Amino acid sequence: MSQNAAILKRLRAGQPITQMAAARLMGIWRLGARVYDLRQQGWSITTKMIRRAGRSYAEYRMGTGEKP
């Protein structure tokens, strides 16, 4: 399964994903680039910036309108 397919499977299941989760669970180190690829294909993916312990990171979720 490709990296994009693995990310898409998780997002379509309603599970958010962060860079740390992508690296730990799937070995994906450039999550932002893969999300960009999926958005270019027409998938609606939202980004929520989270700040904890003085650090910020992105959490990606499937948007309300999936691919047409």
CHARMM-style PDB file with segment names, atoms N, HN, CA, C and O in Angstrom:
ATOM      1  N   MET     1       0.855  -1.173   0.000  1.00  0.00      PROA
ATOM      2  CA  MET     1       0.000   0.000   0.000  1.00  0.00      PROA
ATOM      3  C   MET     1       0.904   1.240   0.000  1.00  0.00      PROA
ATOM      4  O   MET     1       1.888   1.309   0.736  1.00  0.00      PROA
ATOM      5  N   SER     2       0.548   2.206  -0.835  1.00  0.00      PROA
ATOM      6  HN  SER     2      -0.252   2.150  -1.433  1.00  0.00      PROA
ATOM      7  CA  SER     2       1.345   3.425  -0.908  1.00  0.00      PROA
ATOM      8  C   SER     2       1.136   4.282   0.341  1.00  0.00      PROA
ATOM      9  O   SER     2       0.180   4.077   1.089  1.00  0.00      PROA
ATOM     10  N   GLN     3       2.022   5.228   0.557  1.00  0.00      PROA
ATOM     11  HN  GLN     3       2.799   5.394  -0.051  1.00  0.00      PROA
ATOM     12  CA  GLN     3       1.883   6.136   1.693  1.00  0.00      PROA
ATOM     13  C   GLN     3       0.585   6.928   1.590  1.00  0.00      PROA
ATOM     14  O   GLN     3      -0.136   7.077   2.577  1.00  0.00      PROA
ATOM     15  N   ASN     4       0.287   7.433   0.401  1.00  0.00      PROA
ATOM     16  HN  ASN     4       0.872   7.312  -0.401  1.00  0.00      PROA
ATOM     17  CA  ASN     4      -0.942   8.197   0.219  1.00  0.00      PROA
ATOM     18  C   ASN     4      -2.165   7.341   0.527  1.00  0.00      PROA
ATOM     19  O   ASN     4      -3.105   7.811   1.169  1.00  0.00      PROA
ATOM     20  N   ALA     5      -2.163   6.101   0.081  1.00  0.00      PROA
ATOM     21  HN  ALA     5      -1.400   5.719  -0.440  1.00  0.00      PROA
ATOM     22  CA  ALA     5      -3.302   5.215   0.324  1.00  0.00      PROA
ATOM     23  C   ALA     5      -3.453   4.918   1.816  1.00  0.00      PROA
ATOM     24  O   ALA     5      -4.574   4.858   2.321  1.00  0.00      PROA
ATOM     25  N   ALA     6      -2.347   4.735   2.521  1.00  0.00      PROA
ATOM     26  HN  ALA     6      -1.436   4.784   2.110  1.00  0.00      PROA
ATOM     27  CA  ALA     6      -2.401   4.451   3.961  1.00  0.00      PROA
ATOM     28  C   ALA     6      -2.962   5.651   4.724  1.00  0.00      PROA
ATOM     29  O   ALA     6      -3.777   5.487   5.632  1.00  0.00      PROA
ATOM     30  N   ILE     7      -2.530   6.844   4.358  1.00  0.00      PROA
ATOM     31  HN  ILE     7      -1.868   6.978   3.620  1.00  0.00      PROA
ATOM     32  CA  ILE     7      -3.028   8.057   5.009  1.00  0.00      PROA
ATOM     33  C   ILE     7      -4.511   8.227   4.709  1.00  0.00      PROA
ATOM     34  O   ILE     7      -5.305   8.509   5.607  1.00  0.00      PROA
ATOM     35  N   LEU     8      -4.878   8.057   3.454  1.00  0.00      PROA
ATOM     36  HN  LEU     8      -4.233   7.828   2.724  1.00  0.00      PROA
ATOM     37  CA  LEU     8      -6.267   8.222   3.041  1.00  0.00      PROA
ATOM     38  C   LEU     8      -7.176   7.219   3.754  1.00  0.00      PROA
ATOM     39  O   LEU     8      -8.281   7.569   4.167  1.00  0.00      PROA
ATOM     40  N   LYS     9      -6.722   5.992   3.898  1.00  0.00      PROA
ATOM     41  HN  LYS     9      -5.824   5.707   3.563  1.00  0.00      PROA
ATOM     42  CA  LYS     9      -7.508   4.972   4.593  1.00  0.00      PROA
ATOM     43  C   LYS     9      -7.798   5.411   6.029  1.00  0.00      PROA
ATOM     44  O   LYS     9      -8.927   5.282   6.503  1.00  0.00      PROA
ATOM     45  N   ARG    10      -6.793   5.921   6.711  1.00  0.00      PROA
ATOM     46  HN  ARG    10      -5.876   6.026   6.325  1.00  0.00      PROA
ATOM     47  CA  ARG    10      -6.964   6.373   8.096  1.00  0.00      PROA
ATOM     48  C   ARG    10      -7.911   7.572   8.168  1.00  0.00      PROA
ATOM     49  O   ARG    10      -8.804   7.607   9.014  1.00  0.00      PROA
ATOM     50  N   LEU    11      -7.721   8.548   7.289  1.00  0.00      PROA
ATOM     51  HN  LEU    11      -6.996   8.520   6.601  1.00  0.00      PROA
ATOM     52  CA  LEU    11      -8.570   9.737   7.305  1.00  0.00      PROA
ATOM     53  C   LEU    11     -10.021   9.394   6.984  1.00  0.00      PROA
ATOM     54  O   LEU    11     -10.935   9.916   7.622  1.00  0.00      PROA
ATOM     55  N   ARG    12     -10.240   8.531   6.011  1.00  0.00      PROA
ATOM     56  HN  ARG    12      -9.497   8.107   5.492  1.00  0.00      PROA
ATOM     57  CA  ARG    12     -11.606   8.154   5.632  1.00  0.00      PROA
ATOM     58  C   ARG    12     -12.288   7.343   6.719  1.00  0.00      PROA
ATOM     59  O   ARG    12     -13.516   7.267   6.753  1.00  0.00      PROA
ATOM     60  N   ALA    13     -11.511   6.736   7.609  1.00  0.00      PROA
ATOM     61  HN  ALA    13     -10.514   6.798   7.581  1.00  0.00      PROA
ATOM     62  CA  ALA    13     -12.072   5.998   8.743  1.00  0.00      PROA
ATOM     63  C   ALA    13     -12.435   6.942   9.887  1.00  0.00      PROA
ATOM     64  O   ALA    13     -12.922   6.506  10.930  1.00  0.00      PROA
ATOM     65  N   GLY    14     -12.194   8.242   9.681  1.00  0.00      PROA
ATOM     66  HN  GLY    14     -11.798   8.596   8.834  1.00  0.00      PROA
ATOM     67  CA  GLY    14     -12.543   9.230  10.698  1.00  0.00      PROA
ATOM     68  C   GLY    14     -11.476   9.448  11.747  1.00  0.00      PROA
ATOM     69  O   GLY    14     -11.734  10.076  12.774  1.00  0.00      PROA
ATOM     70  N   GLN    15     -10.276   8.938  11.504  1.00  0.00      PROA
ATOM     71  HN  GLN    15     -10.066   8.428  10.670  1.00  0.00      PROA
ATOM     72  CA  GLN    15      -9.186   9.079  12.457  1.00  0.00      PROA
ATOM     73  C   GLN    15      -8.262  10.213  12.027  1.00  0.00      PROA
ATOM     74  O   GLN    15      -7.813  10.236  10.882  1.00  0.00      PROA
ATOM     75  N   PRO    16      -7.970  11.156  12.925  1.00  0.00      PROA
ATOM     76  CA  PRO    16      -7.023  12.220  12.581  1.00  0.00      PROA
ATOM     77  C   PRO    16      -5.605  11.648  12.530  1.00  0.00      PROA
ATOM     78  O   PRO    16      -5.351  10.548  13.021  1.00  0.00      PROA
ATOM     79  N   ILE    17      -4.700  12.399  11.939  1.00  0.00      PROA
ATOM     80  HN  ILE    17      -4.907  13.293  11.541  1.00  0.00      PROA
ATOM     81  CA  ILE    17      -3.304  11.961  11.889  1.00  0.00      PROA
ATOM     82  C   ILE    17      -2.381  13.155  12.085  1.00  0.00      PROA
ATOM     83  O   ILE    17      -2.635  14.250  11.583  1.00  0.00      PROA
ATOM     84  N   THR    18      -1.316  12.919  12.820  1.00  0.00      PROA
ATOM     85  HN  THR    18      -1.110  12.029  13.228  1.00  0.00      PROA
ATOM     86  CA  THR    18      -0.274  13.921  13.037  1.00  0.00      PROA
ATOM     87  C   THR    18       1.035  13.360  12.496  1.00  0.00      PROA
ATOM     88  O   THR    18       1.124  12.176  12.171  1.00  0.00      PROA
ATOM     89  N   GLN    19       2.044  14.214  12.401  1.00  0.00      PROA
ATOM     90  HN  GLN    19       1.971  15.175  12.665  1.00  0.00      PROA
ATOM     91  CA  GLN    19       3.350  13.762  11.914  1.00  0.00      PROA
ATOM     92  C   GLN    19       3.913  12.654  12.799  1.00  0.00      PROA
ATOM     93  O   GLN    19       4.462  11.674  12.296  1.00  0.00      PROA
ATOM     94  N   MET    20       3.779  12.807  14.108  1.00  0.00      PROA
ATOM     95  HN  MET    20       3.333  13.603  14.516  1.00  0.00      PROA
ATOM     96  CA  MET    20       4.312  11.795  15.017  1.00  0.00      PROA
ATOM     97  C   MET    20       3.621  10.444  14.816  1.00  0.00      PROA
ATOM     98  O   MET    20       4.277   9.403  14.785  1.00  0.00      PROA
ATOM     99  N   ALA    21       2.303  10.471  14.681  1.00  0.00      PROA
ATOM    100  HN  ALA    21       1.770  11.317  14.706  1.00  0.00      PROA
ATOM    101  CA  ALA    21       1.556   9.222  14.461  1.00  0.00      PROA
ATOM    102  C   ALA    21       1.925   8.602  13.117  1.00  0.00      PROA
ATOM    103  O   ALA    21       2.081   7.385  13.015  1.00  0.00      PROA
ATOM    104  N   ALA    22       2.066   9.435  12.087  1.00  0.00      PROA
ATOM    105  HN  ALA    22       1.939  10.423  12.170  1.00  0.00      PROA
ATOM    106  CA  ALA    22       2.416   8.921  10.766  1.00  0.00      PROA
ATOM    107  C   ALA    22       3.792   8.252  10.787  1.00  0.00      PROA
ATOM    108  O   ALA    22       3.984   7.194  10.188  1.00  0.00      PROA
ATOM    109  N   ALA    23       4.735   8.869  11.473  1.00  0.00      PROA
ATOM    110  HN  ALA    23       4.579   9.728  11.961  1.00  0.00      PROA
ATOM    111  CA  ALA    23       6.084   8.296  11.557  1.00  0.00      PROA
ATOM    112  C   ALA    23       6.076   7.004  12.370  1.00  0.00      PROA
ATOM    113  O   ALA    23       6.676   6.004  11.976  1.00  0.00      PROA
ATOM    114  N   ARG    24       5.390   7.040  13.503  1.00  0.00      PROA
ATOM    115  HN  ARG    24       4.902   7.852  13.823  1.00  0.00      PROA
ATOM    116  CA  ARG    24       5.393   5.882  14.400  1.00  0.00      PROA
ATOM    117  C   ARG    24       4.608   4.697  13.823  1.00  0.00      PROA
ATOM    118  O   ARG    24       5.071   3.558  13.886  1.00  0.00      PROA
ATOM    119  N   LEU    25       3.429   4.963  13.265  1.00  0.00      PROA
ATOM    120  HN  LEU    25       3.053   5.889  13.215  1.00  0.00      PROA
ATOM    121  CA  LEU    25       2.558   3.881  12.815  1.00  0.00      PROA
ATOM    122  C   LEU    25       2.819   3.427  11.390  1.00  0.00      PROA
ATOM    123  O   LEU    25       2.630   2.255  11.062  1.00  0.00      PROA
ATOM    124  N   MET    26       3.258   4.368  10.528  1.00  0.00      PROA
ATOM    125  HN  MET    26       3.411   5.319  10.794  1.00  0.00      PROA
ATOM    126  CA  MET    26       3.369   4.042   9.107  1.00  0.00      PROA
ATOM    127  C   MET    26       4.746   4.270   8.513  1.00  0.00      PROA
ATOM    128  O   MET    26       4.978   3.927   7.354  1.00  0.00      PROA
ATOM    129  N   GLY    27       5.668   4.841   9.280  1.00  0.00      PROA
ATOM    130  HN  GLY    27       5.480   5.120  10.222  1.00  0.00      PROA
ATOM    131  CA  GLY    27       7.002   5.115   8.756  1.00  0.00      PROA
ATOM    132  C   GLY    27       7.016   6.256   7.746  1.00  0.00      PROA
ATOM    133  O   GLY    27       7.905   6.324   6.897  1.00  0.00      PROA
ATOM    134  N   ILE    28       6.037   7.152   7.834  1.00  0.00      PROA
ATOM    135  HN  ILE    28       5.314   7.097   8.523  1.00  0.00      PROA
ATOM    136  CA  ILE    28       5.936   8.279   6.908  1.00  0.00      PROA
ATOM    137  C   ILE    28       6.536   9.504   7.576  1.00  0.00      PROA
ATOM    138  O   ILE    28       6.045   9.964   8.607  1.00  0.00      PROA
ATOM    139  N   TRP    29       7.602  10.027   6.984  1.00  0.00      PROA
ATOM    140  HN  TRP    29       8.001   9.653   6.147  1.00  0.00      PROA
ATOM    141  CA  TRP    29       8.307  11.154   7.595  1.00  0.00      PROA
ATOM    142  C   TRP    29       7.961  12.490   6.967  1.00  0.00      PROA
ATOM    143  O   TRP    29       8.323  13.528   7.522  1.00  0.00      PROA
ATOM    144  N   ARG    30       7.279  12.510   5.837  1.00  0.00      PROA
ATOM    145  HN  ARG    30       6.985  11.667   5.386  1.00  0.00      PROA
ATOM    146  CA  ARG    30       6.904  13.773   5.183  1.00  0.00      PROA
ATOM    147  C   ARG    30       5.396  13.817   5.009  1.00  0.00      PROA
ATOM    148  O   ARG    30       4.892  13.855   3.887  1.00  0.00      PROA
ATOM    149  N   LEU    31       4.685  13.811   6.119  1.00  0.00      PROA
ATOM    150  HN  LEU    31       5.094  13.780   7.031  1.00  0.00      PROA
ATOM    151  CA  LEU    31       3.222  13.795   6.094  1.00  0.00      PROA
ATOM    152  C   LEU    31       2.666  15.001   5.358  1.00  0.00      PROA
ATOM    153  O   LEU    31       1.745  14.853   4.555  1.00  0.00      PROA
ATOM    154  N   GLY    32       3.193  16.176   5.605  1.00  0.00      PROA
ATOM    155  HN  GLY    32       3.942  16.296   6.258  1.00  0.00      PROA
ATOM    156  CA  GLY    32       2.704  17.382   4.940  1.00  0.00      PROA
ATOM    157  C   GLY    32       2.757  17.263   3.428  1.00  0.00      PROA
ATOM    158  O   GLY    32       1.846  17.721   2.738  1.00  0.00      PROA
ATOM    159  N   ALA    33       3.804  16.659   2.909  1.00  0.00      PROA
ATOM    160  HN  ALA    33       4.544  16.287   3.469  1.00  0.00      PROA
ATOM    161  CA  ALA    33       3.943  16.474   1.462  1.00  0.00      PROA
ATOM    162  C   ALA    33       2.899  15.499   0.931  1.00  0.00      PROA
ATOM    163  O   ALA    33       2.336  15.709  -0.144  1.00  0.00      PROA
ATOM    164  N   ARG    34       2.641  14.435   1.687  1.00  0.00      PROA
ATOM    165  HN  ARG    34       3.098  14.265   2.560  1.00  0.00      PROA
ATOM    166  CA  ARG    34       1.632  13.464   1.264  1.00  0.00      PROA
ATOM    167  C   ARG    34       0.237  14.065   1.319  1.00  0.00      PROA
ATOM    168  O   ARG    34      -0.586  13.784   0.448  1.00  0.00      PROA
ATOM    169  N   VAL    35      -0.050  14.894   2.333  1.00  0.00      PROA
ATOM    170  HN  VAL    35       0.618  15.123   3.041  1.00  0.00      PROA
ATOM    171  CA  VAL    35      -1.346  15.574   2.425  1.00  0.00      PROA
ATOM    172  C   VAL    35      -1.501  16.522   1.236  1.00  0.00      PROA
ATOM    173  O   VAL    35      -2.585  16.630   0.662  1.00  0.00      PROA
ATOM    174  N   TYR    36      -0.425  17.202   0.872  1.00  0.00      PROA
ATOM    175  HN  TYR    36       0.455  17.114   1.338  1.00  0.00      PROA
ATOM    176  CA  TYR    36      -0.449  18.070  -0.306  1.00  0.00      PROA
ATOM    177  C   TYR    36      -0.816  17.260  -1.547  1.00  0.00      PROA
ATOM    178  O   TYR    36      -1.652  17.685  -2.343  1.00  0.00      PROA
ATOM    179  N   ASP    37      -0.192  16.095  -1.713  1.00  0.00      PROA
ATOM    180  HN  ASP    37       0.488  15.750  -1.066  1.00  0.00      PROA
ATOM    181  CA  ASP    37      -0.498  15.229  -2.857  1.00  0.00      PROA
ATOM    182  C   ASP    37      -1.983  14.874  -2.890  1.00  0.00      PROA
ATOM    183  O   ASP    37      -2.623  14.948  -3.939  1.00  0.00      PROA
ATOM    184  N   LEU    38      -2.523  14.491  -1.743  1.00  0.00      PROA
ATOM    185  HN  LEU    38      -2.003  14.430  -0.891  1.00  0.00      PROA
ATOM    186  CA  LEU    38      -3.935  14.104  -1.672  1.00  0.00      PROA
ATOM    187  C   LEU    38      -4.853  15.284  -1.979  1.00  0.00      PROA
ATOM    188  O   LEU    38      -5.877  15.120  -2.642  1.00  0.00      PROA
ATOM    189  N   ARG    39      -4.494  16.451  -1.506  1.00  0.00      PROA
ATOM    190  HN  ARG    39      -3.662  16.584  -0.968  1.00  0.00      PROA
ATOM    191  CA  ARG    39      -5.293  17.651  -1.812  1.00  0.00      PROA
ATOM    192  C   ARG    39      -5.244  17.955  -3.310  1.00  0.00      PROA
ATOM    193  O   ARG    39      -6.249  18.367  -3.889  1.00  0.00      PROA
ATOM    194  N   GLN    40      -4.104  17.759  -3.932  1.00  0.00      PROA
ATOM    195  HN  GLN    40      -3.287  17.425  -3.462  1.00  0.00      PROA
ATOM    196  CA  GLN    40      -3.975  17.983  -5.370  1.00  0.00      PROA
ATOM    197  C   GLN    40      -4.856  17.013  -6.155  1.00  0.00      PROA
ATOM    198  O   GLN    40      -5.288  17.324  -7.265  1.00  0.00      PROA
ATOM    199  N   GLN    41      -5.123  15.842  -5.581  1.00  0.00      PROA
ATOM    200  HN  GLN    41      -4.772  15.590  -4.680  1.00  0.00      PROA
ATOM    201  CA  GLN    41      -5.990  14.854  -6.216  1.00  0.00      PROA
ATOM    202  C   GLN    41      -7.465  15.171  -5.991  1.00  0.00      PROA
ATOM    203  O   GLN    41      -8.337  14.501  -6.545  1.00  0.00      PROA
ATOM    204  N   GLY    42      -7.746  16.191  -5.180  1.00  0.00      PROA
ATOM    205  HN  GLY    42      -7.038  16.735  -4.731  1.00  0.00      PROA
ATOM    206  CA  GLY    42      -9.125  16.609  -4.967  1.00  0.00      PROA
ATOM    207  C   GLY    42      -9.721  16.243  -3.615  1.00  0.00      PROA
ATOM    208  O   GLY    42     -10.884  16.554  -3.357  1.00  0.00      PROA
ATOM    209  N   TRP    43      -8.960  15.594  -2.751  1.00  0.00      PROA
ATOM    210  HN  TRP    43      -8.015  15.341  -2.960  1.00  0.00      PROA
ATOM    211  CA  TRP    43      -9.476  15.215  -1.440  1.00  0.00      PROA
ATOM    212  C   TRP    43      -9.548  16.432  -0.530  1.00  0.00      PROA
ATOM    213  O   TRP    43      -8.655  17.279  -0.537  1.00  0.00      PROA
ATOM    214  N   SER    44     -10.621  16.511   0.254  1.00  0.00      PROA
ATOM    215  HN  SER    44     -11.347  15.823   0.260  1.00  0.00      PROA
ATOM    216  CA  SER    44     -10.811  17.617   1.193  1.00  0.00      PROA
ATOM    217  C   SER    44     -10.224  17.218   2.542  1.00  0.00      PROA
ATOM    218  O   SER    44     -10.796  16.393   3.255  1.00  0.00      PROA
ATOM    219  N   ILE    45      -9.091  17.800   2.887  1.00  0.00      PROA
ATOM    220  HN  ILE    45      -8.626  18.470   2.308  1.00  0.00      PROA
ATOM    221  CA  ILE    45      -8.412  17.492   4.148  1.00  0.00      PROA
ATOM    222  C   ILE    45      -8.207  18.798   4.893  1.00  0.00      PROA
ATOM    223  O   ILE    45      -7.668  19.759   4.344  1.00  0.00      PROA
ATOM    224  N   THR    46      -8.642  18.826   6.150  1.00  0.00      PROA
ATOM    225  HN  THR    46      -9.080  18.045   6.595  1.00  0.00      PROA
ATOM    226  CA  THR    46      -8.502  20.040   6.953  1.00  0.00      PROA
ATOM    227  C   THR    46      -7.291  19.928   7.862  1.00  0.00      PROA
ATOM    228  O   THR    46      -6.859  18.831   8.219  1.00  0.00      PROA
ATOM    229  N   THR    47      -6.754  21.079   8.228  1.00  0.00      PROA
ATOM    230  HN  THR    47      -7.104  21.970   7.938  1.00  0.00      PROA
ATOM    231  CA  THR    47      -5.602  21.150   9.114  1.00  0.00      PROA
ATOM    232  C   THR    47      -5.988  21.923  10.356  1.00  0.00      PROA
ATOM    233  O   THR    47      -6.558  23.011  10.275  1.00  0.00      PROA
ATOM    234  N   LYS    48      -5.676  21.354  11.501  1.00  0.00      PROA
ATOM    235  HN  LYS    48      -5.213  20.470  11.567  1.00  0.00      PROA
ATOM    236  CA  LYS    48      -5.880  22.049  12.771  1.00  0.00      PROA
ATOM    237  C   LYS    48      -4.519  22.145  13.444  1.00  0.00      PROA
ATOM    238  O   LYS    48      -3.854  21.132  13.665  1.00  0.00      PROA
ATOM    239  N   MET    49      -4.109  23.363  13.768  1.00  0.00      PROA
ATOM    240  HN  MET    49      -4.649  24.185  13.589  1.00  0.00      PROA
ATOM    241  CA  MET    49      -2.840  23.550  14.458  1.00  0.00      PROA
ATOM    242  C   MET    49      -3.074  23.389  15.960  1.00  0.00      PROA
ATOM    243  O   MET    49      -3.979  24.001  16.528  1.00  0.00      PROA
ATOM    244  N   ILE    50      -2.247  22.558  16.590  1.00  0.00      PROA
ATOM    245  HN  ILE    50      -1.512  22.061  16.129  1.00  0.00      PROA
ATOM    246  CA  ILE    50      -2.354  22.268  18.014  1.00  0.00      PROA
ATOM    247  C   ILE    50      -1.091  22.755  18.699  1.00  0.00      PROA
ATOM    248  O   ILE    50       0.017  22.559  18.200  1.00  0.00      PROA
ATOM    249  N   ARG    51      -1.269  23.382  19.832  1.00  0.00      PROA
ATOM    250  HN  ARG    51      -2.169  23.541  20.237  1.00  0.00      PROA
ATOM    251  CA  ARG    51      -0.122  23.886  20.599  1.00  0.00      PROA
ATOM    252  C   ARG    51      -0.150  23.230  21.977  1.00  0.00      PROA
ATOM    253  O   ARG    51      -1.114  23.384  22.728  1.00  0.00      PROA
ATOM    254  N   ARG    52       0.903  22.507  22.298  1.00  0.00      PROA
ATOM    255  HN  ARG    52       1.686  22.382  21.688  1.00  0.00      PROA
ATOM    256  CA  ARG    52       1.043  21.852  23.603  1.00  0.00      PROA
ATOM    257  C   ARG    52       2.484  21.973  24.066  1.00  0.00      PROA
ATOM    258  O   ARG    52       3.424  21.784  23.293  1.00  0.00      PROA
ATOM    259  N   ALA    53       2.634  22.287  25.326  1.00  0.00      PROA
ATOM    260  HN  ALA    53       1.871  22.440  25.954  1.00  0.00      PROA
ATOM    261  CA  ALA    53       3.965  22.358  25.942  1.00  0.00      PROA
ATOM    262  C   ALA    53       4.920  23.240  25.138  1.00  0.00      PROA
ATOM    263  O   ALA    53       6.104  22.930  25.003  1.00  0.00      PROA
ATOM    264  N   GLY    54       4.394  24.334  24.611  1.00  0.00      PROA
ATOM    265  HN  GLY    54       3.432  24.586  24.720  1.00  0.00      PROA
ATOM    266  CA  GLY    54       5.240  25.266  23.879  1.00  0.00      PROA
ATOM    267  C   GLY    54       5.597  24.834  22.470  1.00  0.00      PROA
ATOM    268  O   GLY    54       6.419  25.481  21.821  1.00  0.00      PROA
ATOM    269  N   ARG    55       5.007  23.769  21.987  1.00  0.00      PROA
ATOM    270  HN  ARG    55       4.339  23.243  22.514  1.00  0.00      PROA
ATOM    271  CA  ARG    55       5.279  23.282  20.634  1.00  0.00      PROA
ATOM    272  C   ARG    55       3.990  23.258  19.826  1.00  0.00      PROA
ATOM    273  O   ARG    55       2.904  23.062  20.371  1.00  0.00      PROA
ATOM    274  N   SER    56       4.122  23.457  18.540  1.00  0.00      PROA
ATOM    275  HN  SER    56       5.004  23.617  18.096  1.00  0.00      PROA
ATOM    276  CA  SER    56       2.965  23.430  17.647  1.00  0.00      PROA
ATOM    277  C   SER    56       3.122  22.298  16.644  1.00  0.00      PROA
ATOM    278  O   SER    56       4.226  21.999  16.190  1.00  0.00      PROA
ATOM    279  N   TYR    57       1.993  21.670  16.304  1.00  0.00      PROA
ATOM    280  HN  TYR    57       1.096  21.913  16.673  1.00  0.00      PROA
ATOM    281  CA  TYR    57       2.012  20.656  15.270  1.00  0.00      PROA
ATOM    282  C   TYR    57       0.649  20.612  14.595  1.00  0.00      PROA
ATOM    283  O   TYR    57      -0.351  21.061  15.155  1.00  0.00      PROA
ATOM    284  N   ALA    58       0.626  20.068  13.393  1.00  0.00      PROA
ATOM    285  HN  ALA    58       1.438  19.703  12.938  1.00  0.00      PROA
ATOM    286  CA  ALA    58      -0.598  19.996  12.608  1.00  0.00      PROA
ATOM    287  C   ALA    58      -1.286  18.650  12.821  1.00  0.00      PROA
ATOM    288  O   ALA    58      -0.647  17.602  12.915  1.00  0.00      PROA
ATOM    289  N   GLU    59      -2.610  18.723  12.893  1.00  0.00      PROA
ATOM    290  HN  GLU    59      -3.129  19.574  12.817  1.00  0.00      PROA
ATOM    291  CA  GLU    59      -3.433  17.511  12.934  1.00  0.00      PROA
ATOM    292  C   GLU    59      -4.333  17.563  11.708  1.00  0.00      PROA
ATOM    293  O   GLU    59      -5.053  18.541  11.506  1.00  0.00      PROA
ATOM    294  N   TYR    60      -4.296  16.527  10.900  1.00  0.00      PROA
ATOM    295  HN  TYR    60      -3.712  15.733  11.065  1.00  0.00      PROA
ATOM    296  CA  TYR    60      -5.064  16.481   9.664  1.00  0.00      PROA
ATOM    297  C   TYR    60      -6.286  15.583   9.855  1.00  0.00      PROA
ATOM    298  O   TYR    60      -6.218  14.541  10.507  1.00  0.00      PROA
ATOM    299  N   ARG    61      -7.412  16.017   9.263  1.00  0.00      PROA
ATOM    300  HN  ARG    61      -7.467  16.863   8.733  1.00  0.00      PROA
ATOM    301  CA  ARG    61      -8.662  15.263   9.283  1.00  0.00      PROA
ATOM    302  C   ARG    61      -9.298  15.347   7.900  1.00  0.00      PROA
ATOM    303  O   ARG    61      -9.008  16.252   7.118  1.00  0.00      PROA
ATOM    304  N   MET    62     -10.163  14.390   7.619  1.00  0.00      PROA
ATOM    305  HN  MET    62     -10.399  13.654   8.254  1.00  0.00      PROA
ATOM    306  CA  MET    62     -10.918  14.435   6.376  1.00  0.00      PROA
ATOM    307  C   MET    62     -11.918  15.570   6.478  1.00  0.00      PROA
ATOM    308  O   MET    62     -12.616  15.692   7.485  1.00  0.00      PROA
ATOM    309  N   GLY    63     -11.998  16.400   5.454  1.00  0.00      PROA
ATOM    310  HN  GLY    63     -11.431  16.301   4.637  1.00  0.00      PROA
ATOM    311  CA  GLY    63     -12.943  17.507   5.433  1.00  0.00      PROA
ATOM    312  C   GLY    63     -14.367  17.001   5.218  1.00  0.00      PROA
ATOM    313  O   GLY    63     -14.596  15.804   5.043  1.00  0.00      PROA
ATOM    314  N   THR    64     -15.298  17.916   5.234  1.00  0.00      PROA
ATOM    315  HN  THR    64     -15.112  18.888   5.376  1.00  0.00      PROA
ATOM    316  CA  THR    64     -16.698  17.526   5.082  1.00  0.00      PROA
ATOM    317  C   THR    64     -17.018  17.043   3.681  1.00  0.00      PROA
ATOM    318  O   THR    64     -17.879  16.182   3.501  1.00  0.00      PROA
ATOM    319  N   GLY    65     -16.342  17.583   2.700  1.00  0.00      PROA
ATOM    320  HN  GLY    65     -15.642  18.283   2.846  1.00  0.00      PROA
ATOM    321  CA  GLY    65     -16.590  17.144   1.327  1.00  0.00      PROA
ATOM    322  C   GLY    65     -15.458  16.274   0.830  1.00  0.00      PROA
ATOM    323  O   GLY    65     -14.391  16.780   0.481  1.00  0.00      PROA
ATOM    324  N   GLU    66     -15.676  14.967   0.793  1.00  0.00      PROA
ATOM    325  HN  GLU    66     -16.543  14.556   1.077  1.00  0.00      PROA
ATOM    326  CA  GLU    66     -14.633  14.088   0.281  1.00  0.00      PROA
ATOM    327  C   GLU    66     -14.467  14.322  -1.222  1.00  0.00      PROA
ATOM    328  O   GLU    66     -15.093  15.208  -1.804  1.00  0.00      PROA
ATOM    329  N   LYS    67     -13.629  13.526  -1.815  1.00  0.00      PROA
ATOM    330  HN  LYS    67     -13.121  12.806  -1.343  1.00  0.00      PROA
ATOM    331  CA  LYS    67     -13.375  13.680  -3.249  1.00  0.00      PROA
ATOM    332  C   LYS    67     -14.674  13.520  -4.026  1.00  0.00      PROA
ATOM    333  O   LYS    67     -15.438  12.586  -3.780  1.00  0.00      PROA
ATOM    334  N   PRO    68     -14.922  14.427  -4.961  1.00  0.00      PROA
ATOM    335  CA  PRO    68     -16.167  14.357  -5.763  1.00  0.00      PROA
ATOM    336  C   PRO    68     -16.232  13.131  -6.640  1.00  0.00      PROA
ATOM    337  OT1 PRO    68     -17.210  12.940  -7.362  1.00  0.00      PROA
TER     338      PRO     68
END
